[in-house]
């Protein structure tokens, strides 16, 4: 995953609905925590776990 990739959410969360599409703005991968991505959904920008999104081609 890299900046500019388009993604879609797999689950509904407090901030976004299931199936919402967004663009990856930043990624974070620490040893003790799961990989995360900063995703811009247009109406909000939030950090999400990479396992909670699927990549679009």
C-alpha positions in Angstrom: 0.0 0.0 0.0 1.3 3.4 -0.9 0.1 7.0 -1.0 -2.6 7.6 -3.6 -4.0 4.1 -3.6 -7.8 3.9 -3.7 -9.5 1.7 -1.0 -13.0 0.7 0.1 -14.0 -0.1 3.7 -15.1 -3.6 4.6 -17.0 -2.7 7.8 -19.1 0.2 9.2 -17.3 2.3 11.8 -18.2 5.4 13.8 -16.8 7.6 11.1 -17.6 5.9 7.8 -20.1 3.5 6.3 -19.3 0.1 4.8 -18.3 0.4 1.2 -17.1 4.0 1.5 -14.2 4.7 -0.9 -11.2 6.9 -0.1 -7.6 7.7 -1.0 -4.6 6.7 1.2 -2.7 9.7 2.4 -0.1 8.1 4.7 0.8 4.7 6.2 2.2 3.7 9.6 3.7 0.3 10.3 5.1 -0.2 13.8 6.4 -3.4 15.3 4.0 -3.6 18.2 0.8 -2.3 16.4 -1.1 -3.5 13.3 -0.5 -1.6 10.1 -2.6 1.6 9.8 -3.4 4.0 6.9 -4.6 7.6 7.0 -7.5 7.7 4.5 -9.2 10.7 3.0 -12.9 9.9 2.4 -13.8 13.4 1.3 -16.1 14.2 4.2 -13.5 13.1 6.8 -9.9 12.0 7.1 -9.2 9.2 9.6 -6.7 6.5 10.6 -7.9 2.9 9.9 -6.4 -0.5 10.2 -5.2 -1.9 6.9 -7.1 -5.1 7.6 -10.4 -3.2 7.6 -10.0 -1.9 3.9 -9.8 -3.6 0.5 -7.8 -2.2 -2.3 -9.4 -1.0 -5.6 -7.7 -1.3 -8.9 
